Amino acid sequence: MVLSLLLVAVGFVLLIFGANWLVDGGSLLAKKYKVSDLAIGLTIIAFGTSAPELVVNLIASTNGYSDIILGNIIGSNNFNLFIILGITGMIMPVTVKTSTSWREIPVSLFVAVLLLLLAHNFYVQNSAPELSRIDGIIMLVLFVLFLYYVFTQLKSDHTSEHITSTQKPMWQILGLIIIGLAGLVSGGKLVVTHSVAIATELGVSEKIIGLTIVAAGTSLPELVTSVVAAWKKNSDIAIGNVIGSNIFNILLILSVSSLVTPVAYTSGFDQDIYILIGGTVLLLLFMLTGKKKRIDRWEAALLFLFYTSYTVYLVIKEF
């Protein structure tokens, strides 16, 4: 088991560096063709920090590990919402724009409710709970609509940005992208394979492994990005990274996973989705109450302590 733990750690390192290299390469490519930093942040960076979840889920899908697939995404979203926003908010109170309060956070809430409804096949009677390929198509269409919304927001932003072209040669840029993808694929394979091996050896369910170890590990890029943003007092990046990643994780990653192989759903995940929904509602209340639309340090501490306690409860209950 020690070897499996070591290989999982190596896998996480490859995922983190792979995501960073992919983001760096993509950013350099975009800058080379004079695409704005805002466009890069809303597309390449958002995808890059969610790339570990995507790779892990694709590998889990091809091997039929439904609990790893669901545990990774639901756990990652809860980790993003409670732990990452909790840590960033304790470092520096997170203030958000009014548009985020009224648009992106409600979209994130809608997506979480939609996941619960689709998983229980609300439009099909007397069928086994699962995310079918039809569900995958529905989520993918909604993801395309979300991207359309993002790009319409870019067009409506009349702020001019000075964009400088990068002097990096194309072979270096493509090299970063290729190495980044290789790191993601190999890291994802190590994490999935050896997390399942650890679960089997310890007698712990794949669901718990997915909700804890895999979810926390694949959320490390979001954690690093948001903490650095909070430290630099860039609240928009800190909360935008979390909310954007949560929308990406469900609409893109779960849709692709279910298109590869329908994902069997167990009602044990209901509790975790309820927590995700409740946490998103709470975040919306934080934004709409008080003189400033922000997460204060005590509110951030509340988020962090709640989910830390819940995770400890899950682990203790498993044993």
ROLUM-155611 format. One line per 10 residues: their letters; for each residue z, y, x of N, C-alpha, C. Coordinates in steps of 0.001 Angstrom, whole numbers. Atoms other than C-alpha are relative to their C-alpha. Layout:
ROLUM-155611
A) Z/Y/X/Z/Y/X/Z/Y/X ~ ...
This chain:
ROLUM-155611
MVLSLLLVAV) 0/-1206/821/0/0/0/0/1267/863 ~ -29/-1158/-906/641/2335/2936/-1416/421/364 ~ 1391/-288/-340/-3032/2050/3898/-707/685/-1177 ~ 622/-609/1185/-4094/2851/315/438/1445/-176 ~ -508/-1369/92/-1850/5931/269/-678/904/1022 ~ 648/-766/-1063/-3327/7076/3566/-1450/308/-357 ~ 1409/-184/350/-6884/6566/2311/-166/950/-1184 ~ 29/-973/1097/-6120/8478/-913/155/1419/568 ~ -203/-1303/-640/-4829/11364/1242/-1267/454/721 ~ 1259/-318/-690/-8004/11196/3376/-1060/410/-1025
GFVLLIFGAN) 944/-329/1064/-10034/11212/146/190/1406/-529 ~ -287/-1347/478/-8285/14376/-1062/-445/1058/1017 ~ 425/-934/-1049/-8933/16081/2289/-1520/173/-42 ~ 1462/-64/80/-12632/15193/2016/-454/765/-1246 ~ 340/-717/1226/-12709/16478/-1584/171/1512/167 ~ -287/-1424/-170/-11130/19806/-633/-1004/658/941 ~ 949/-574/-961/-13290/20391/2444/-1427/-67/-544 ~ 1332/136/585/-16365/19094/623/-277/1103/-1006 ~ 153/-1076/989/-15805/21562/-2232/-162/1351/695 ~ 92/-1269/-740/-15262/24408/251/-1365/174/654
WLVDGGSLLA) 1312/-79/-658/-18425/23584/2199/-1111/211/-1026 ~ 1012/-169/1041/-20432/23284/-1008/-1/1431/-519 ~ -118/-1382/473/-19127/26649/-2241/-541/980/1036 ~ 476/-890/-1062/-19757/28310/1128/-1519/-43/117 ~ 1453/144/-106/-23273/26905/1349/-717/619/-1183 ~ 608/-571/1194/-24074/27848/-2234/87/1514/-16 ~ -175/-1451/-48/-22675/31351/-1759/-966/639/991 ~ 930/-518/-1007/-24717/31878/1405/-1445/-42/-510 ~ 1352/125/553/-27845/30627/-368/-259/1098/-1031 ~ 133/-1048/1016/-27219/33007/-3281/-130/1383/637
KKYKVSDLAI) 48/-1294/-670/-26572/35946/-954/-1325/204/732 ~ 1284/-96/-719/-29705/35146/1022/-1084/531/-926 ~ 983/-458/971/-31668/35754/-2173/536/1150/-851 ~ -554/-1229/574/-29482/38786/-3077/460/-160/-1445 ~ -661/190/1292/-27674/37343/-6090/1392/607/116 ~ -1261/-738/-78/-24529/39332/-6947/1205/-911/192 ~ -1244/735/-179/-21006/38259/-5993/580/-443/-1342 ~ -517/358/1322/-20078/38294/-9700/-688/-1258/-522 ~ 752/1170/445/-22843/35818/-10507/427/-1243/771 ~ -442/1113/-840/-21740/33628/-7594/1358/-520/-481
GLTIIAFGTS) -1337/402/414/-18130/33637/-8765/14/-739/-1315 ~ 6/611/1329/-18943/32734/-12362/-786/-1298/-63 ~ 816/1214/32/-21339/29939/-11447/354/-947/1144 ~ -171/896/-1143/-21171/28475/-7941/1470/-285/289 ~ -1415/206/-316/-17449/29027/-7324/671/-836/-1083 ~ -589/759/1112/-16498/27745/-10782/-398/-1473/80 ~ 441/1387/-129/-18617/24636/-10281/614/-656/1230 ~ -519/570/-1244/-17413/24158/-6710/1439/-469/-122 ~ -1401/408/124/-13708/24087/-7635/177/-1147/-996 ~ -54/1125/940/-14483/21613/-10451/-760/-1221/513
APELVVNLIA) 805/1098/-538/-16728/19455/-8266/808/-1273/301 ~ -764/1236/-233/-13915/17054/-7186/235/-810/-1271 ~ -187/714/1268/-13163/16222/-10843/-1294/-687/-429 ~ 1297/561/394/-16879/15666/-11476/-309/-1264/783 ~ 325/1159/-840/-17346/13299/-8540/939/-1174/-303 ~ -972/1060/311/-14138/11348/-9255/-344/-651/-1337 ~ 297/560/1316/-15125/10943/-12914/-1301/-783/-29 ~ 1253/758/-48/-18678/9851/-12159/219/-1372/618 ~ -297/1279/-643/-17376/7151/-9836/833/-868/-929 ~ -833/751/947/-14722/6134/-12388/-833/-493/-1181
STNGYSDIIL) 856/398/1126/-17397/6045/-15138/-819/-1237/328 ~ 830/1143/-377/-19618/3642/-13236/815/-1278/160 ~ -871/1165/-131/-16607/1341/-12764/792/-299/-1275 ~ -656/257/1282/-15362/1606/-16364/1478/332/-46 ~ -1421/-375/-8/-11986/3237/-15563/221/1162/-978 ~ -106/-1048/1023/-11619/5146/-18857/1282/817/136 ~ -1271/-724/-97/-7940/6006/-18319/22/959/1193 ~ 117/-905/-1142/-8713/7492/-14896/-836/1220/-389 ~ 887/-1087/432/-11536/9569/-16447/762/1019/-839 ~ -715/-895/910/-9369/10988/-19238/1234/602/663
GNIIGSNNFN) -1198/-489/-670/-6200/11249/-17168/-320/1089/1004 ~ 403/-993/-995/-8034/13173/-14447/-275/1347/-653 ~ 391/-1271/638/-9496/15796/-16820/1163/633/-765 ~ -1111/-564/786/-6554/16208/-19227/1131/419/937 ~ -1042/-328/-970/-4091/16105/-16330/-361/1216/841 ~ 449/-1148/-796/-6166/18565/-14269/117/1293/-796 ~ -82/-1204/831/-6376/21010/-17169/1444/449/-202 ~ -1416/-346/133/-2618/20842/-17736/567/507/1327 ~ -437/-439/-1329/-2021/21159/-13980/-468/1430/255 ~ 538/-1354/-159/-4301/24229/-13916/813/1014/-799
LFIILGITGM) -636/-926/931/-2604/25829/-16906/1471/245/329 ~ -1446/-124/-170/1050/25111/-16171/420/195/1468 ~ -445/-42/-1399/1374/24539/-12410/-677/1132/768 ~ 709/-1015/-781/-1351/26748/-10941/295/1408/-509 ~ -337/-1324/524/-813/29688/-13300/1484/297/184 ~ -1428/-184/-240/2935/29115/-12939/274/488/1413 ~ -211/-394/-1402/2799/29340/-9141/-571/1391/269 ~ 621/-1301/-260/361/32280/-9077/769/1123/-697 ~ -749/-1018/732/2357/34148/-11723/1349/297/619 ~ -1266/-245/-687/5583/33702/-9760/-216/785/1296
IMPVTVKTST) 323/-772/-1201/3863/35076/-6638/-259/1458/-377 ~ 358/-1349/448/2453/38068/-8507/-336/-69/-1487 ~ 339/13/1432/2413/38807/-12290/-1508/111/-210 ~ 1452/88/186/-1088/37971/-13558/-420/854/-1189 ~ 519/-879/1051/-2728/40792/-15529/-1456/-347/-257 ~ 1391/362/332/-5958/40054/-17400/-641/1083/-849 ~ 752/-946/824/-8675/42077/-19067/113/-393/-1470 ~ -61/251/1445/-8683/42414/-22861/-1047/-1029/-413 ~ 1074/924/358/-11976/40503/-23008/404/-1449/243 ~ -455/1364/-289/-10358/37456/-21394/969/-469/-1063
SWREIPVSLF) -973/348/1023/-7515/37533/-23930/-672/-382/-1312 ~ 630/201/1294/-9869/37680/-26885/-1199/-938/25 ~ 1202/842/-61/-12787/35557/-25622/227/-1305/755 ~ -43/1216/-810/-12308/33117/-22735/1179/-917/-349 ~ -1157/848/327/-8771/31926/-23609/-189/-681/-1356 ~ 291/699/1258/-9700/31257/-27282/-1076/-1080/139 ~ 1022/1032/-235/-12804/29380/-26058/655/-1236/608 ~ -721/1111/-620/-10539/27242/-23858/831/-760/-1031 ~ -785/621/1074/-8294/26588/-26887/-903/-812/-927 ~ 956/702/861/-11288/25638/-29051/-477/-1298/641
VAVLLLLLAH) 502/1166/-725/-12550/23236/-26387/1048/-1124/26 ~ -1070/1001/-19/-9149/21467/-26164/141/-667/-1364 ~ -70/556/1364/-9006/21041/-29973/-1215/-886/-267 ~ 1230/774/181/-12617/19823/-29971/112/-1367/670 ~ -171/1273/-710/-11764/17144/-27387/822/-981/-836 ~ -855/853/835/-9001/15787/-29644/-775/-534/-1206 ~ 764/408/1176/-11320/15710/-32666/-1103/-1002/357 ~ 1084/903/-408/-14239/14079/-30825/535/-1356/429 ~ -576/1260/-476/-12001/11468/-29199/401/-903/-1155 ~ -402/783/1179/-10801/10398/-32658/-1139/-173/-998
NFYVQNSAPE) 1190/199/833/-14354/10363/-34051/194/554/-1405 ~ -312/-591/1302/-13497/12792/-36846/-1191/-18/-965 ~ 1183/3/860/-17097/12632/-38144/-498/-1413/-317 ~ 366/1397/280/-17263/8794/-38216/1255/-746/-459 ~ -1156/706/545/-14919/6721/-40376/105/-1424/557 ~ -293/1392/-379/-13270/3442/-39263/-705/-443/1275 ~ 585/374/-1285/-14565/3480/-35689/1053/141/1088 ~ -974/-30/-1094/-12696/2870/-32432/-48/1345/700 ~ -21/-1295/-693/-11545/6081/-30713/-719/-84/1346 ~ 701/-70/-1281/-13904/6961/-27868/-789/1297/85
LSRIDGIIML) 960/-1081/-206/-16026/9680/-26362/-1356/-670/176 ~ 1293/673/-12/-19487/8399/-27205/-1056/871/681 ~ 1091/-784/-582/-22832/9492/-25824/-373/1173/-907 ~ 250/-1107/928/-23302/11598/-28979/1006/1129/258 ~ -1020/-997/-343/-20000/13349/-28181/-366/718/1295 ~ 415/-579/-1272/-21296/13866/-24659/-1098/1032/-179 ~ 1094/-933/265/-24449/15535/-25981/532/1275/-660 ~ -601/-1158/678/-22377/17797/-28278/681/912/1022 ~ -713/-802/-997/-20178/18914/-25378/-957/651/988 ~ 961/-554/-959/-23150/19398/-23053/-752/1188/-604
VLFVLFLYYV) 664/-1120/684/-24926/21602/-25619/923/1217/-30 ~ -971/-1098/14/-21753/23683/-25968/170/600/1393 ~ -99/-496/-1364/-21570/23936/-22174/-1170/919/328 ~ 1188/-842/-222/-25127/25307/-22048/172/1340/-725 ~ -250/-1238/741/-24157/27842/-24738/1033/872/711 ~ -1010/-751/-753/-21099/28811/-22668/-638/677/1212 ~ 707/-601/-1137/-23318/29370/-19619/-855/1186/-451 ~ 811/-1100/549/-25617/31489/-21785/880/1216/-249 ~ -963/-1085/228/-22579/33548/-22808/364/689/1320 ~ -360/-559/-1312/-21609/33995/-19135/-1113/916/504
FTQLKSDHTS) 1110/-794/-528/-25080/35238/-18213/-276/1240/-849 ~ 139/-1205/816/-25225/37619/-21188/1066/1016/378 ~ -1050/-896/-477/-21920/39032/-19948/-428/689/1293 ~ 490/-579/-1249/-23533/39553/-16540/-998/1119/-280 ~ 1016/-1004/325/-26431/41428/-18126/630/1254/-599 ~ -647/-1152/637/-24039/43638/-20089/894/768/962 ~ -821/-676/-1006/-22108/44515/-16912/-896/972/769 ~ 890/-1006/-601/-23694/47761/-15812/504/502/1342 ~ -537/-418/-1297/-21554/48047/-12680/-961/-415/1097 ~ 930/336/-1090/-23853/48231/-9694/763/-549/1187
EHITSTQKPM) -622/608/-1169/-23009/46048/-6747/-945/112/1186 ~ 807/-21/-1222/-24201/46481/-3208/-73/-1415/546 ~ 180/1392/-411/-25645/43134/-2215/-720/-35/1334 ~ 612/102/-1321/-26360/42367/1394/-536/-1409/208 ~ 595/1302/-277/-28625/39585/2533/638/-615/1239 ~ -597/693/-1131/-27153/36974/4842/-1053/-313/1054 ~ 909/289/-1100/-28669/36348/8248/81/-1458/453 ~ -129/1412/-373/-27645/32664/8385/-1338/-712/-172 ~ 1260/747/156/-30639/30395/9022/111/-1032/-1122 ~ 14/900/1149/-31674/28151/6128/544/-1382/350
WQILGLIIIG) -450/1353/-345/-30932/24941/8048/1527/-83/8 ~ -1461/-8/24/-27274/25958/8407/526/-7/-1432 ~ -411/-71/1402/-26989/26798/4707/-173/-1360/-676 ~ 257/1319/595/-28599/23514/3614/933/-1054/595 ~ -916/934/-649/-26433/21675/6169/1377/34/-644 ~ -1296/-136/670/-23251/23044/4554/-15/-663/-1374 ~ 108/583/1343/-24451/22009/1087/-36/-1518/71 ~ 130/1458/-121/-25420/18488/2205/1308/-626/470 ~ -1283/522/-494/-22191/17942/4179/1068/93/-1091 ~ -956/-171/1092/-20190/19315/1234/-148/-1086/-1056
LAGLVSGGKL) 248/1058/987/-21822/16894/-1193/432/-1362/529 ~ -401/1277/-609/-21272/13997/1233/1518/-148/-5 ~ -1459/25/21/-17587/14926/1525/547/-265/-1383 ~ -442/209/1376/-17213/15060/-2249/-196/-1443/-444 ~ 302/1369/434/-18877/11690/-2842/907/-1016/696 ~ -824/965/-745/-17038/9820/-82/1480/174/-336 ~ -1396/-257/362/-13711/11512/-913/320/-516/-1391 ~ -202/491/1365/-14086/10741/-4610/95/-1507/-69 ~ -20/1469/-41/-14820/7086/-3871/1336/-505/533 ~ -1288/408/-575/-11702/6780/-1698/1145/227/-989
VVTHSVAIAT) -1084/-325/932/-9457/8490/-4275/30/-974/-1172 ~ 35/893/1168/-10602/6375/-7236/377/-1423/377 ~ -204/1402/-381/-10681/3018/-5463/1447/-274/376 ~ -1339/284/-515/-7324/3314/-3750/1109/466/-939 ~ -972/-346/1040/-5527/5078/-6628/175/-1174/-960 ~ -69/1188/862/-6393/2090/-8808/745/-1132/705 ~ -690/1039/-774/-5196/-232/-6017/1507/246/19 ~ -1427/-344/8/-1851/1618/-5832/609/-273/-1367 ~ -492/224/1365/-1475/1508/-9625/208/-1486/-262 ~ -92/1443/201/-2129/-2228/-9648/1184/-587/750
ELGVSEKIIG) -1085/543/-824/321/-2933/-6821/1375/404/-519 ~ -1294/-482/492/3109/-818/-8332/249/-360/-1460 ~ -143/293/1420/2458/-1949/-11885/1/1265/-846 ~ 88/-1265/724/1840/1673/-12888/-1360/68/-678 ~ 1254/-62/740/-822/2345/-15519/-986/965/645 ~ 1045/-903/-492/-4143/3937/-14600/148/1379/-642 ~ -193/-1268/692/-3301/6620/-17180/948/911/789 ~ -983/-805/-731/-225/7801/-15222/-560/436/1350 ~ 624/-357/-1279/-2105/7683/-11909/-1003/1138/-208 ~ 984/-1035/284/-4889/9757/-13484/633/1336/-332
LTIVAAGTSL) -664/-1231/432/-2500/12280/-15060/778/686/1121 ~ -853/-572/-1054/-485/12786/-11863/-743/124/1328 ~ 554/-54/-1362/-1904/11852/-8449/-1441/507/21 ~ 1417/-381/-28/-5634/12099/-9211/-193/1422/-531 ~ 138/-1335/598/-5275/15191/-11451/460/1089/960 ~ -518/-1010/-940/-3139/17080/-8929/-913/137/1210 ~ 854/-37/-1183/-5391/16122/-6020/-1316/702/-236 ~ 1295/-636/275/-8651/17170/-7673/151/1459/-402 ~ -243/-1398/366/-7018/20463/-8775/376/861/1209 ~ -392/-769/-1191/-6170/21493/-5196/-937/1174/294
PELVTSVVAA) 858/-1180/-239/-9308/23706/-4830/356/1164/-923 ~ -407/-1054/935/-8274/25631/-7980/1319/630/431 ~ -1309/-497/-423/-4709/25910/-6649/-154/982/1170 ~ 191/-853/-1174/-5809/27323/-3281/-676/1310/-389 ~ 743/-1190/412/-8293/29727/-4898/885/987/-753 ~ -828/-879/830/-5799/31086/-7446/1174/595/772 ~ -1128/-509/-790/-2889/31405/-5003/-469/1117/933 ~ 548/-1034/-893/-5042/33336/-2515/-353/1249/-808 ~ 361/-1138/853/-6344/35525/-5358/1241/779/-428 ~ -1251/-665/413/-2785/36232/-6563/597/782/1168
WKKNSDIAIG) -544/-659/-1195/-1676/37074/-3029/-739/1294/294 ~ 826/-1188/-233/-4559/39555/-2784/-42/922/-1218 ~ -122/-793/1232/-3641/40944/-6239/-1310/78/-773 ~ 1238/65/762/-6951/39855/-7741/233/-910/-1209 ~ -400/774/1170/-5747/38744/-11181/-1193/-617/-720 ~ 1164/508/726/-9236/38336/-12659/-470/-1341/553 ~ 415/1259/-612/-10135/35618/-10159/1043/-1072/-274 ~ -1078/972/162/-6735/33932/-10496/-41/-667/-1370 ~ -17/590/1339/-6843/33474/-14274/-1397/-465/-419 ~ 1365/416/320/-10632/33299/-14549/-332/-1354/585
NVIGSNIFNI) 208/1285/-656/-10667/30394/-12110/612/-1129/-832 ~ -700/1029/775/-8137/28459/-14227/-665/-228/-1351 ~ 596/142/1332/-9621/29161/-17668/-1428/-530/102 ~ 1370/470/-186/-13189/28698/-16419/-51/-1467/376 ~ -30/1401/-421/-12332/25398/-14726/373/-919/-1165 ~ -398/819/1149/-10625/24100/-17890/-1153/-195/-977 ~ 1170/115/875/-13752/24836/-19925/-1050/-895/652 ~ 949/827/-755/-16011/23313/-17229/405/-1473/-68 ~ -468/1384/-79/-13841/20181/-16992/-303/-790/-1266 ~ 215/717/1257/-14125/19292/-20679/-1470/-4/-391
LLILSVSSLV) 1370/-84/518/-17580/20540/-21645/-1043/-593/941 ~ 988/538/-941/-19427/19560/-18451/389/-1388/499 ~ -347/1238/-696/-17491/16812/-16685/223/-1160/-967 ~ -193/1083/977/-16349/14802/-19716/-1304/-339/-718 ~ 1283/291/648/-19798/15172/-21283/-860/-888/896 ~ 781/816/-944/-21518/13807/-18164/594/-1401/115 ~ -670/1305/-106/-18917/11016/-17869/-320/-885/-1197 ~ 251/795/1204/-19449/9907/-21476/-1473/-329/-166 ~ 1431/326/31/-23229/10057/-21082/-308/-1171/928 ~ 180/1134/-915/-22997/7668/-18116/482/-1280/-666
TPVAYTSGFD) -594/1145/713/-20688/5267/-20003/955/550/-1053 ~ -962/-448/1014/-18905/5841/-23351/1437/-249/464 ~ -1364/48/-525/-15235/6523/-22588/969/-433/-1096 ~ -989/489/970/-12678/4420/-24486/1224/908/20 ~ -1128/-933/103/-9815/6594/-25760/1205/-705/-610 ~ -1239/544/547/-6202/5554/-26305/871/1147/-518 ~ -792/-1049/646/-3815/7494/-28562/1121/523/897 ~ -1027/-454/-927/-1368/7758/-25640/-326/1347/627 ~ 401/-1300/-562/-3388/10761/-24459/205/1150/-981 ~ -173/-1056/998/-2755/12650/-27727/1081/988/415
QDIYILIGGT) -1134/-849/-386/594/13936/-26458/-407/1004/1075 ~ 414/-880/-1102/-1028/15364/-23309/-977/1070/-477 ~ 917/-1007/546/-3778/17086/-25307/779/1009/-844 ~ -847/-929/770/-1145/18546/-27672/682/1000/943 ~ -634/-884/-978/616/19942/-24595/-1007/1017/519 ~ 1063/-913/-452/-2699/21425/-23373/-273/1066/-1059 ~ 245/-945/1101/-3306/23020/-26793/1171/979/-117 ~ -1188/-850/117/282/24295/-27020/118/979/1155 ~ -68/-874/-1166/166/25691/-23482/-1027/1120/-65 ~ 1041/-1023/125/-3105/27528/-24199/385/1041/-1049
VLLLLFMLTG) -495/-929/1025/-1626/29027/-27381/1088/900/591 ~ -1073/-757/-639/1431/30085/-25372/-561/1055/948 ~ 650/-951/-922/-805/31704/-22743/-588/1176/-778 ~ 586/-1053/839/-2609/33619/-25497/1088/947/-511 ~ -1122/-825/457/759/34829/-26843/520/896/1124 ~ -430/-801/-1155/1781/35960/-23345/-919/1208/179 ~ 980/-1062/-208/-1422/38003/-23165/73/1078/-1077 ~ 58/-923/1133/-1021/39602/-26594/1334/652/-328 ~ -1315/-603/237/2678/40482/-26443/407/848/1197 ~ -436/-879/-1078/4386/43155/-24411/-964/1163/190
KKKRIDRWEA) 817/-1192/-229/3023/46479/-23174/-1226/-302/851 ~ 1114/348/-882/838/44887/-20499/-450/-1426/-291 ~ 546/1339/233/-1455/41922/-21025/80/-786/1304 ~ -180/715/-1252/-51/39782/-18275/1020/-1122/-160 ~ -1019/1043/-90/1978/36711/-17350/1060/504/966 ~ -1091/-448/-857/5323/37937/-16044/571/-1176/781 ~ -550/1053/-857/7263/36013/-13402/844/-1007/-796 ~ -854/929/760/9749/34563/-15927/-847/-898/-896 ~ 904/812/817/6876/33382/-18146/-699/-1050/858 ~ 631/930/-939/5155/31807/-15148/973/-1107/394
ALLFLFYTSY) -1026/992/-351/8402/30082/-14162/216/-974/-1139 ~ -141/863/1179/8703/28735/-17718/-1119/-1036/-54 ~ 1146/921/-24/5204/27222/-17508/193/-1073/1073 ~ -145/916/-1138/5909/25678/-14104/1113/-1020/-240 ~ -1151/900/200/9325/24214/-14981/-253/-996/-1123 ~ 274/914/1111/8133/22753/-18284/-854/-1173/451 ~ 908/1102/-327/5242/20767/-16836/525/-848/1149 ~ -628/794/-1058/7146/19727/-13718/978/-1003/-618 ~ -960/877/680/9877/18298/-15975/-721/-1092/-775 ~ 769/983/776/7289/16582/-18179/-595/-1066/908
TVYLVIKEF) 571/968/-945/5611/14950/-15166/1069/-963/510 ~ -1115/857/-439/8969/13656/-13892/369/-981/-1101 ~ -300/867/1152/9647/12284/-17392/-1019/-1133/-114 ~ 1050/1027/81/6294/10442/-17413/197/-1077/1047 ~ -181/954/-1100/6964/8827/-14045/1223/-861/-232 ~ -1241/762/241/10551/7815/-14921/-206/-993/-1139 ~ 247/890/1149/9409/6373/-18269/-853/-1194/397 ~ 887/1096/-436/6764/4300/-16488/784/-1099/703 ~ -792/995/-738/9401/2599/-14341/1185/-490/-823
